[in-house]
Amino acid sequence: MAVPKRRTSKSVKNKRRTHYKLPRVTLAKDPETGEYRLPHRANREDVK
């Protein structure tokens, strides 16, 4: 079983975790209603 030889410091641990972040949500403005929604999604009123 692999066991670390030295303790991982807080700064090293935090530097490794800087890349774990949520992606930014992209919103597109609907030209008909002026409402912001996810791009490439069907409008609920158009589906009926």
N, CA, C and O atoms as a CHARMM CRD file, in Angstrom:
* protein
*
  192
    1    1 MET  N      0.84400  -1.18200   0.00000 PROA 1      0.00000
    2    1 MET  CA     0.00000   0.00000   0.00000 PROA 1      0.00000
    3    1 MET  C      0.89000   1.24600   0.00000 PROA 1      0.00000
    4    1 MET  O      1.85800   1.32500   0.75700 PROA 1      0.00000
    5    2 ALA  N      0.55700   2.21000  -0.84900 PROA 2      0.00000
    6    2 ALA  CA     1.36200   3.42000  -0.94900 PROA 2      0.00000
    7    2 ALA  C      1.03000   4.37200   0.19200 PROA 2      0.00000
    8    2 ALA  O     -0.13100   4.69700   0.44000 PROA 2      0.00000
    9    3 VAL  N      2.07900   4.80800   0.88000 PROA 3      0.00000
   10    3 VAL  CA     1.93100   5.73700   1.99900 PROA 3      0.00000
   11    3 VAL  C      2.87400   6.91100   1.74800 PROA 3      0.00000
   12    3 VAL  O      4.03400   6.69000   1.40000 PROA 3      0.00000
   13    4 PRO  N      2.40800   8.16400   1.91400 PROA 4      0.00000
   14    4 PRO  CA     3.30500   9.29300   1.68400 PROA 4      0.00000
   15    4 PRO  C      4.45100   9.30900   2.68600 PROA 4      0.00000
   16    4 PRO  O      4.25700   9.06100   3.87600 PROA 4      0.00000
   17    5 LYS  N      5.64500   9.60300   2.18700 PROA 5      0.00000
   18    5 LYS  CA     6.82900   9.62500   3.04700 PROA 5      0.00000
   19    5 LYS  C      6.83700  10.87400   3.92600 PROA 5      0.00000
   20    5 LYS  O      7.28700  10.82900   5.07100 PROA 5      0.00000
   21    6 ARG  N      6.34000  11.98600   3.39000 PROA 6      0.00000
   22    6 ARG  CA     6.27800  13.23900   4.14000 PROA 6      0.00000
   23    6 ARG  C      4.84900  13.76600   4.15600 PROA 6      0.00000
   24    6 ARG  O      4.04600  13.46800   3.27200 PROA 6      0.00000
   25    7 ARG  N      4.55900  14.54500   5.16900 PROA 7      0.00000
   26    7 ARG  CA     3.23500  15.14300   5.26900 PROA 7      0.00000
   27    7 ARG  C      3.08400  16.23100   4.21200 PROA 7      0.00000
   28    7 ARG  O      4.01200  17.00800   3.98500 PROA 7      0.00000
   29    8 THR  N      1.92600  16.29300   3.56700 PROA 8      0.00000
   30    8 THR  CA     1.64600  17.33200   2.57100 PROA 8      0.00000
   31    8 THR  C      1.26000  18.61400   3.30100 PROA 8      0.00000
   32    8 THR  O      0.33200  18.62100   4.10900 PROA 8      0.00000
   33    9 SER  N      1.97900  19.69900   3.01100 PROA 9      0.00000
   34    9 SER  CA     1.70400  20.96800   3.68900 PROA 9      0.00000
   35    9 SER  C      0.39900  21.57000   3.18100 PROA 9      0.00000
   36    9 SER  O     -0.12100  21.17400   2.13800 PROA 9      0.00000
   37   10 LYS  N     -0.11600  22.53100   3.93500 PROA 10     0.00000
   38   10 LYS  CA    -1.36800  23.19700   3.54900 PROA 10     0.00000
   39   10 LYS  C     -1.21000  23.94400   2.23400 PROA 10     0.00000
   40   10 LYS  O     -2.10900  23.92500   1.39300 PROA 10     0.00000
   41   11 SER  N     -0.06500  24.60400   2.05500 PROA 11     0.00000
   42   11 SER  CA     0.13500  25.38300   0.82500 PROA 11     0.00000
   43   11 SER  C      0.23800  24.48200  -0.39400 PROA 11     0.00000
   44   11 SER  O     -0.30000  24.81800  -1.44900 PROA 11     0.00000
   45   12 VAL  N      0.90600  23.36100  -0.27900 PROA 12     0.00000
   46   12 VAL  CA     1.01500  22.43100  -1.40100 PROA 12     0.00000
   47   12 VAL  C     -0.35100  21.84400  -1.72400 PROA 12     0.00000
   48   12 VAL  O     -0.71200  21.69600  -2.89100 PROA 12     0.00000
   49   13 LYS  N     -1.09700  21.51500  -0.70000 PROA 13     0.00000
   50   13 LYS  CA    -2.43800  20.94900  -0.88900 PROA 13     0.00000
   51   13 LYS  C     -3.36100  21.95900  -1.56900 PROA 13     0.00000
   52   13 LYS  O     -4.12800  21.60600  -2.46400 PROA 13     0.00000
   53   14 ASN  N     -3.27900  23.22900  -1.13200 PROA 14     0.00000
   54   14 ASN  CA    -4.13900  24.26000  -1.71300 PROA 14     0.00000
   55   14 ASN  C     -3.72900  24.61600  -3.13300 PROA 14     0.00000
   56   14 ASN  O     -4.58500  24.93000  -3.95900 PROA 14     0.00000
   57   15 LYS  N     -2.43200  24.57500  -3.43100 PROA 15     0.00000
   58   15 LYS  CA    -1.97700  24.83800  -4.79300 PROA 15     0.00000
   59   15 LYS  C     -2.47800  23.76000  -5.74600 PROA 15     0.00000
   60   15 LYS  O     -2.80600  24.05400  -6.89500 PROA 15     0.00000
   61   16 ARG  N     -2.53800  22.54500  -5.29200 PROA 16     0.00000
   62   16 ARG  CA    -3.03700  21.45800  -6.12300 PROA 16     0.00000
   63   16 ARG  C     -4.53600  21.61000  -6.36600 PROA 16     0.00000
   64   16 ARG  O     -5.03500  21.26600  -7.43700 PROA 16     0.00000
   65   17 ARG  N     -5.24200  22.12200  -5.37900 PROA 17     0.00000
   66   17 ARG  CA    -6.70200  22.22300  -5.48300 PROA 17     0.00000
   67   17 ARG  C     -7.18300  23.48000  -6.19200 PROA 17     0.00000
   68   17 ARG  O     -8.39100  23.65200  -6.35800 PROA 17     0.00000
   69   18 THR  N     -6.28900  24.36400  -6.61600 PROA 18     0.00000
   70   18 THR  CA    -6.72900  25.60000  -7.27300 PROA 18     0.00000
   71   18 THR  C     -7.40400  25.32800  -8.60600 PROA 18     0.00000
   72   18 THR  O     -8.17800  26.16200  -9.07700 PROA 18     0.00000
   73   19 HSD  N     -7.13600  24.18900  -9.22700 PROA 19     0.00000
   74   19 HSD  CA    -7.70400  23.89300 -10.53800 PROA 19     0.00000
   75   19 HSD  C     -9.08700  23.27700 -10.44100 PROA 19     0.00000
   76   19 HSD  O     -9.75100  23.11300 -11.46500 PROA 19     0.00000
   77   20 TYR  N     -9.55100  22.92700  -9.22900 PROA 20     0.00000
   78   20 TYR  CA   -10.88600  22.35700  -9.05100 PROA 20     0.00000
   79   20 TYR  C    -11.86300  23.48800  -8.83500 PROA 20     0.00000
   80   20 TYR  O    -12.05800  23.93200  -7.70400 PROA 20     0.00000
   81   21 LYS  N    -12.48300  23.96200  -9.90600 PROA 21     0.00000
   82   21 LYS  CA   -13.46000  25.04500  -9.76400 PROA 21     0.00000
   83   21 LYS  C    -14.62200  24.81100 -10.71300 PROA 21     0.00000
   84   21 LYS  O    -14.50100  24.08300 -11.69700 PROA 21     0.00000
   85   22 LEU  N    -15.71900  25.42200 -10.41300 PROA 22     0.00000
   86   22 LEU  CA   -16.91400  25.28200 -11.23200 PROA 22     0.00000
   87   22 LEU  C    -16.77500  26.11400 -12.50400 PROA 22     0.00000
   88   22 LEU  O    -16.24800  27.22600 -12.46000 PROA 22     0.00000
   89   23 PRO  N    -17.24400  25.58700 -13.63500 PROA 23     0.00000
   90   23 PRO  CA   -17.19600  26.38500 -14.85800 PROA 23     0.00000
   91   23 PRO  C    -18.23300  27.50900 -14.80100 PROA 23     0.00000
   92   23 PRO  O    -19.28600  27.37600 -14.17600 PROA 23     0.00000
   93   24 ARG  N    -17.91300  28.59500 -15.45500 PROA 24     0.00000
   94   24 ARG  CA   -18.82900  29.73300 -15.48700 PROA 24     0.00000
   95   24 ARG  C    -20.02900  29.39800 -16.37000 PROA 24     0.00000
   96   24 ARG  O    -19.86200  28.84500 -17.45600 PROA 24     0.00000
   97   25 VAL  N    -21.22400  29.72600 -15.91800 PROA 25     0.00000
   98   25 VAL  CA   -22.44800  29.44400 -16.66400 PROA 25     0.00000
   99   25 VAL  C    -22.59100  30.47500 -17.77300 PROA 25     0.00000
  100   25 VAL  O    -22.55200  31.67900 -17.52100 PROA 25     0.00000
  101   26 THR  N    -22.75600  29.99400 -19.00500 PROA 26     0.00000
  102   26 THR  CA   -22.94600  30.90500 -20.12900 PROA 26     0.00000
  103   26 THR  C    -24.44000  31.07600 -20.37700 PROA 26     0.00000
  104   26 THR  O    -25.17100  30.09600 -20.52500 PROA 26     0.00000
  105   27 LEU  N    -24.87200  32.29300 -20.41900 PROA 27     0.00000
  106   27 LEU  CA   -26.27600  32.61000 -20.66100 PROA 27     0.00000
  107   27 LEU  C    -26.38200  33.42600 -21.94200 PROA 27     0.00000
  108   27 LEU  O    -25.54100  34.28000 -22.22300 PROA 27     0.00000
  109   28 ALA  N    -27.42200  33.15100 -22.70600 PROA 28     0.00000
  110   28 ALA  CA   -27.67600  33.89200 -23.93700 PROA 28     0.00000
  111   28 ALA  C    -28.99600  34.64300 -23.77600 PROA 28     0.00000
  112   28 ALA  O    -29.95000  34.12300 -23.19600 PROA 28     0.00000
  113   29 LYS  N    -29.04100  35.85400 -24.28900 PROA 29     0.00000
  114   29 LYS  CA   -30.25900  36.66200 -24.19300 PROA 29     0.00000
  115   29 LYS  C    -31.19800  36.28800 -25.33800 PROA 29     0.00000
  116   29 LYS  O    -30.80100  36.29500 -26.50400 PROA 29     0.00000
  117   30 ASP  N    -32.44100  35.96300 -24.99900 PROA 30     0.00000
  118   30 ASP  CA   -33.44100  35.59800 -25.99400 PROA 30     0.00000
  119   30 ASP  C    -33.88100  36.87600 -26.71100 PROA 30     0.00000
  120   30 ASP  O    -34.33500  37.81200 -26.05400 PROA 30     0.00000
  121   31 PRO  N    -33.75900  36.93900 -28.03700 PROA 31     0.00000
  122   31 PRO  CA   -34.12100  38.17900 -28.73900 PROA 31     0.00000
  123   31 PRO  C    -35.62100  38.46900 -28.71000 PROA 31     0.00000
  124   31 PRO  O    -36.02800  39.62600 -28.81700 PROA 31     0.00000
  125   32 GLU  N    -36.44600  37.43000 -28.56600 PROA 32     0.00000
  126   32 GLU  CA   -37.89700  37.65000 -28.57700 PROA 32     0.00000
  127   32 GLU  C    -38.40800  38.15300 -27.23300 PROA 32     0.00000
  128   32 GLU  O    -39.15600  39.12900 -27.17700 PROA 32     0.00000
  129   33 THR  N    -38.00700  37.49100 -26.14900 PROA 33     0.00000
  130   33 THR  CA   -38.52200  37.85200 -24.83000 PROA 33     0.00000
  131   33 THR  C    -37.55500  38.71600 -24.03800 PROA 33     0.00000
  132   33 THR  O    -37.96200  39.35300 -23.06600 PROA 33     0.00000
  133   34 GLY  N    -36.28400  38.75500 -24.42600 PROA 34     0.00000
  134   34 GLY  CA   -35.29200  39.51800 -23.68100 PROA 34     0.00000
  135   34 GLY  C    -34.84300  38.82000 -22.41400 PROA 34     0.00000
  136   34 GLY  O    -34.16400  39.41400 -21.57600 PROA 34     0.00000
  137   35 GLU  N    -35.21900  37.57100 -22.27400 PROA 35     0.00000
  138   35 GLU  CA   -34.90800  36.79600 -21.07700 PROA 35     0.00000
  139   35 GLU  C    -33.58000  36.06000 -21.27600 PROA 35     0.00000
  140   35 GLU  O    -33.25200  35.64400 -22.38700 PROA 35     0.00000
  141   36 TYR  N    -32.82100  35.90300 -20.18900 PROA 36     0.00000
  142   36 TYR  CA   -31.57000  35.16300 -20.25600 PROA 36     0.00000
  143   36 TYR  C    -31.84800  33.68700 -20.00200 PROA 36     0.00000
  144   36 TYR  O    -32.55600  33.33400 -19.05900 PROA 36     0.00000
  145   37 ARG  N    -31.28600  32.83100 -20.84800 PROA 37     0.00000
  146   37 ARG  CA   -31.48400  31.39000 -20.71700 PROA 37     0.00000
  147   37 ARG  C    -30.25700  30.67300 -21.24300 PROA 37     0.00000
  148   37 ARG  O    -29.38300  31.29700 -21.84400 PROA 37     0.00000
  149   38 LEU  N    -30.18300  29.37000 -21.02300 PROA 38     0.00000
  150   38 LEU  CA   -29.07100  28.56700 -21.51000 PROA 38     0.00000
  151   38 LEU  C    -29.12500  28.48800 -23.03200 PROA 38     0.00000
  152   38 LEU  O    -30.20600  28.31800 -23.59600 PROA 38     0.00000
  153   39 PRO  N    -27.98100  28.61000 -23.71000 PROA 39     0.00000
  154   39 PRO  CA   -27.99700  28.56000 -25.16700 PROA 39     0.00000
  155   39 PRO  C    -28.32600  27.16200 -25.68700 PROA 39     0.00000
  156   39 PRO  O    -28.05600  26.16300 -25.01900 PROA 39     0.00000
  157   40 HSD  N    -28.89900  27.10100 -26.86200 PROA 40     0.00000
  158   40 HSD  CA   -29.25700  25.85700 -27.54900 PROA 40     0.00000
  159   40 HSD  C    -30.28400  25.04400 -26.77200 PROA 40     0.00000
  160   40 HSD  O    -30.23600  23.81400 -26.77100 PROA 40     0.00000
  161   41 ARG  N    -31.20800  25.72900 -26.11500 PROA 41     0.00000
  162   41 ARG  CA   -32.28900  25.05600 -25.40900 PROA 41     0.00000
  163   41 ARG  C    -33.61400  25.52600 -25.99800 PROA 41     0.00000
  164   41 ARG  O    -33.74800  26.68500 -26.39000 PROA 41     0.00000
  165   42 ALA  N    -34.58300  24.63500 -26.06000 PROA 42     0.00000
  166   42 ALA  CA   -35.88400  24.98100 -26.62000 PROA 42     0.00000
  167   42 ALA  C    -36.66900  25.83200 -25.63000 PROA 42     0.00000
  168   42 ALA  O    -36.57500  25.63900 -24.41800 PROA 42     0.00000
  169   43 ASN  N    -37.44100  26.77200 -26.16000 PROA 43     0.00000
  170   43 ASN  CA   -38.30400  27.60300 -25.34900 PROA 43     0.00000
  171   43 ASN  C    -39.54900  26.79800 -25.00300 PROA 43     0.00000
  172   43 ASN  O    -40.08400  26.08700 -25.85400 PROA 43     0.00000
  173   44 ARG  N    -40.01000  26.90300 -23.77500 PROA 44     0.00000
  174   44 ARG  CA   -41.18300  26.11000 -23.35400 PROA 44     0.00000
  175   44 ARG  C    -42.44400  26.48600 -24.14000 PROA 44     0.00000
  176   44 ARG  O    -43.28400  25.62900 -24.41200 PROA 44     0.00000
  177   45 GLU  N    -42.57400  27.74700 -24.49800 PROA 45     0.00000
  178   45 GLU  CA   -43.76400  28.15500 -25.25200 PROA 45     0.00000
  179   45 GLU  C    -43.72200  27.64300 -26.67600 PROA 45     0.00000
  180   45 GLU  O    -44.77500  27.42100 -27.27300 PROA 45     0.00000
  181   46 ASP  N    -42.53600  27.44700 -27.24200 PROA 46     0.00000
  182   46 ASP  CA   -42.41300  26.97800 -28.62300 PROA 46     0.00000
  183   46 ASP  C    -42.64500  25.48000 -28.73300 PROA 46     0.00000
  184   46 ASP  O    -42.96400  24.99400 -29.81800 PROA 46     0.00000
  185   47 VAL  N    -42.49300  24.73000 -27.64100 PROA 47     0.00000
  186   47 VAL  CA   -42.59600  23.26900 -27.69100 PROA 47     0.00000
  187   47 VAL  C    -44.04100  22.82600 -27.83800 PROA 47     0.00000
  188   47 VAL  O    -44.29800  21.79200 -28.45600 PROA 47     0.00000
  189   48 LYS  N    -44.98500  23.56500 -27.29600 PROA 48     0.00000
  190   48 LYS  CA   -46.39000  23.15200 -27.30800 PROA 48     0.00000
  191   48 LYS  C    -46.95400  22.99700 -28.69000 PROA 48     0.00000
  192   48 LYS  O    -48.12700  22.65400 -28.84200 PROA 48     0.00000
